[in-house]
Amino acid sequence: MGLTKQYLRYVAGAVFGVIGSQKANICYVMQRGGERGRYVAVAACEHVFIWDTRKAEKVLILAGQKHEVTFLRPSPDGVHLAVGYEDGAVRLFSLLNGESDVCFNGHKSAVTAMCYDALGARLVTGSKDTDVIVWDVINECGLYRLRGHKDEVTQALFLKDKNLLVTSSKDSFVKWWDLDTQHCFKTLVGHRSEVWAMTFLNEERRLLTGSADSELRAWDISYPLEEPAEGRPPVKKAKSPPEDGRGDERDDDENPQDHILTCEKAGSVLREARDRVVSLTADSKARVFACHGNDAVLEVFVVRSEEEVRKKMAKKLKKAKKKAAREDGAGEEPPPERTLRDEIVRLSNIKASSKIRWADCLSCAGGELKVALLLQNNTVETYSLKPRDKAAAASKTARLTLGGHRSDVRTLAFSSDNLAVLSASGDTVKVWNRSTLQVVRTMACEYALCSLFVPGDRQIILGSKNGKLQIFELASGSLLETLDAHHGALWSLCLAPDQRGIVSGGADKTVKLWDFELVKDEASGHKRLTLKHRRTLQLDDDVLCVKFSPDHRLLAVSLLDCTVKVFYVDTLKFFLSLYGHKLPVLCLDITHDSKLIATGSADRNVKIWGLDFGDCHRSMFAHDDSVMFLQFVPKTHLFFTAGKDKKIKQWDADKFEHIQTLEGHHREVWCLSISPNGDHLVSASHDKSLRLWERTREPIILEEEREMEREAEFEDSLAKGDAPVVPGETPSEAAPAGKKTVETVKAAERIMEALELLRGENRKMEEHKYACQRAGKELALPEANPILVAFGNIAPSRYVLDVIKKVRSSELEVSLLVLPFPYVPELLELFNDFIRQGLEVELVCRCLFFLLKIHFGRISGSMKLLPIVDDLRANTISKVQDVRDLMGFNSAALQFLQRQLESKEEVMFFADATGRLADKKKRRRKRERVILTVA
C-alpha cells in the first residue's frame, strides 16, 4: 500500500495591527491597583484589548472565539466586562484574570445595546433582531424576552429605584417596560426618525434622546403617585402640539399601570453638527454628557445643579426688574420662565484628529473629566478637562497609534530570515518583529500597493499608487530614494531569481526591469542602494501582476484583458498566452520547479496551467468573491489564496484538492505573505487586522476536514433557525429568554442518554431479581455499566443528577424544552426521589417547575402522573422550607460574626491609635530634651 500525501495544518496565531475595531464601543474599565481613567477597553475583531493609555501598551486580552465583538459594558463594581458578539451571544469576562465562565445565548443577530442595573445583578441586552432580553447575572440564566420594537434596538437603560426599563430603537420609538409584569406600558412617539442614543439626567427625572437631526430632545419624567423632588416644581401635564401629528406619547393599554409615570417633552438642546447622533454618553453622576456625529468634533455639555439654576434665575429676575425700572410707563413684567437652556449649558468642543466613532467619559477626583475617543482611523485618543472652569479647554493626554496603520494594509512581505514582517498602507510602512509582534520601524510613505525586501534585508522597496518606487533603509528608517517608475499605479513588484534586480508592472501598460546598483551618496559620502532601469516591455493593456519563473527563464504578466502573457526573460519575446478567465487576473504565482503557474481572478476562479505548453490543467471555483492574492508555499506544489469573501484557502496544485480553510478575518482579505521556510503566513484585511498563522505538526485528513465543514454548516443553520415553541403558549410581549443552539441540543441528548442508561440498569436489576427467584438463591450482581464504573460506581440515578448539574445554567431551560415528553414522567419520579433525599433541592425545583409549566396539559391529564405530582407537592414544600430555614440560620450567624468582627476591629483601631499617640509624645519629649541641652 502506497503512502498517502500528508498535509500539515495551519492554525491561527496572533492578531495584531488593530488598536480598536469600529463595530464596538470604547469604555473605561478598572484594573487591580490601577487609577480611574487610566485603562480603556476596545474591541479588536473577536477579541477585547485592555489598553493602558499612560504606557500605550496592552495589559490584558479577553480572547473571543470567531464572531466579531459588537458591544462592551463594564459592571457597576468594575470587576466584570460584558461583551456582546455578532452572533447574539453575550459573555461575561473577569477583569482580574481575563477568564469567561458565563455565556448567554438568546439573540439571533448582533448585540447592539447592553446595560447593568444598579446592583449589577441583572443585565439587559438589545439586538438587531428587535428583541430585548433581561438576564440574571447571579443565577446565570435568562429571565424573559421583551418583544415590541420593529427595528434594531439602539439603547436600553434600567431605572435605579424603580423596576422599570426604557429602550430605544431605529423604529423611532422609545418604550417603557414594567419588569414586574413584563409588558410595555408607554411608548414615546415624538421622534421623526431613528432614535440612536439616550441617557438619563437629573437623578433620572429627565431623559435625553438623540435622533437623526441636530436636536437632543429632553423629556421630563414624573411619577403621579409620588411627591415631586425637593426644590423642583411639580410637572403639570399639558397637551402640546405633536411634532409629526402622532402625539408625544401613546398609552398601549387602558389599565392602572398606564399611570406609573408621565413623560412630557421639556425642550431641545441644539447641537452644532447637522447629521445624526452617533453616540451619546454621560458620566456616572449625569452631570456632564457628550455627543458627536459623523465628524471629528465631540460636543460636551454640563447639567447645572438645582442651586446653580436658582442662582441663574435670581440673576435673570434681577435683570428683568432693572430693565422694567428703566422703561418709563411700562407695566410690571412677568418673572422670566425657566427653560432648558438655563439647566443645560455647552461646556466645550473637543476636536479630534480624525472622525469619531465612539466616545466615553468618566468623572475623576478633583472634578476632572476624562474622555476617551475611538476614531475611525484605528486610533484611540484621551482628553482631560475641568468642567468647573469657566473657559474649560480640553487637553490631549494620550494617543494610541503605534500598534497599527491608519488605513488598510495593501501589501505584506517576509524577510529572508523569517523574522521580520513588512506591512504598508496608504500613509505608512511598518516593520514588525514576528516573534514579539512589536513594531520595529515606522516610516511615512506614499500609498503603497506592493513591496519586497532587498536581498540582505537591510532595505525595502515599495511600489506606490502614483507610480513611484521608494527605497527605504531599515537601520536608520530613512527614505533613500524615490524613482518615477510608471505613469499610473504600480501594481506589482517581483525580485529576480538571481537577486540582482527586480521587475515592476504598472497601469501605464509597461513592464520594466531594474538592476540593483551601489552609488556614492553626495550628502554622506557613503555608498547607498539605487535602481537602474535596464529594459522596458510595452504591452496593449494595463499590467496587474508580474512574476519571474524561479529558473529565471520566463516572465508571466497578467493584463486587464483577462489574459496572462508569458515572455522569455532574456529576449522579452512572446512565449504563451493563457486565456480562459472571464474577468481580469488579479494574482498569479509559479511553482519552485517552474512547471506550473496558478492564476486567481475576479471571476472567483483559480486556474492551474502547465508552463510547458500553456494547457489548463484544472479550473477550480475558489472563493465566493474576487480572488485577491495567491502564493505557493516554498518548495511545494501547495498554494494559498485570499478572497474578498473573508477567507484564506489552501489548495493542492497536483491533486486539485481543497485542503483547508483559514477563517478569522471579518472583512475582505487584501493580501498575504508566506515565510521562506513555509512555517508562517501573515494576512491583512479590511478589518484593519494583521493575522499570523502557524504551521503545526498535526496532519490533515481531508475526509475529516470535509466532515467538520459540514458540521459547521449545520451549526450555522441551527443558529439561524426558529426559536423553540413552548406548547400551549401564545405569542406575546414577554417570551422565554433562551435560544436553541448546538450546546442545548447536545445537553438534551446527554440527559436522554443518562435516562436510557438508567432504564438499562433498572432492566438488568429486574432480570437479576427474577433470576434469583427462579434459582432460589442469591446470584452474583450483573456488571455495572462502564460509565458508572468510571464515575466511581455511583448509582444510575445519581449519574442522571450529575449530568443535569453539568448543563450550563443559562442553557438549562432550553435543554429541557428540547427534551421529548416520553422522558418527562421518568424525570418527575427521579425529581421526587432527589427532593425526598434533599439532593440539589434548588436545581431540582427549578427543573421541576419548568417541566410542569411547559407540559402542564399532558401532565394534568395523565392519571398515572397524578400520584407523583401530589407526592412532589408535599415533599417540595417541606424541603424548600427546610432550605429556607437553613439559609436564614446561616444568614443570622454571618451577621452575628460580622458584628463581632466590626466591634473587634474598632477596639484594635483605637488601641493602634493610642500606641501611635504614645510614640508621638515620646519623640516630642526627646526633642525637647535635646533643645534644652543645647540651650
Secondary structure, 3 states (H helix, E strand, C coil): CCCCCCEEEEEEEEEEECCCCCCCCCEEECCCCCCCCCEEEEEECCEEEEEECCCCEEEEEECCCCCCEEEEEECCCCCEEEEEECCCEEEEEECCCCCEEEEEECCCCCEEEEEECCCCCEEEEEECCCCEEEEECCCCEEEEEECCCCCCEEEEEECCCCCEEEEEECCCCEEEEECCCCEEEEEECCCCCCCCEEEEECCCCEEEEECCCCEEEEEEEECCCCCCCCCCCCCCCCCCCCCCCCCCEECCCCCHHHHCCEEEEEEEEECCCCCCCCEEEECCCCCEEEEECCCCEEEEEEECCHHHHHHHHHHHHHHHHHHHHHCCCCCCCCCCCCCHHHHEEEEEEEECCCCEEEEEEEECHHHCEEEEEEECCCEEEEEEECCCCCCCCCEEEEEECCCECCCCCCEEEECCCCCEEEEECCCEEEEEECCCCCEEEEEECCCEEEEEECCCCCEEEEEECCCEEEEEECCCCEEEEEEECCCCCEEEEEECCCCCEEEEEECCCEEEEEEEEEEECCCCCCEEEEEEEEEEEECCCCEEEEEECCCCCEEEEEECCCCEEEEECCCCCEEEEECCCCCCEEEEEECCCCCEEEEEECCCEEEEEECCCCCEEEEEECCCCCEEEEEECCCCCEEEEEECCCEEEEEECCCCEEEEEEECCCCCEEEEEECCCCCEEEEEECCCCEEEEEEEEEEECHHHHHHHHHHHHHHHHHHCCCCCCCCCCCCCCEECCCCCCHHHHHHHHHHHHHHHHHHHHHHHHHHHHHHHHHHCCCCCCCCCCHHHHHCCCCCHHHHHHHHHHCCCHHHHHHHHHHCCHHHHHHHHHHHHHHHHHCCCHHHHHHHHHHHHHHCHHHHHCCCCCHHHHHHHHHHHHHHHHHHHHHHHHHHHHHHHHHHHHHHHHHHHHHHHHHHHHHHHHHHHHHHHHHHHHHC
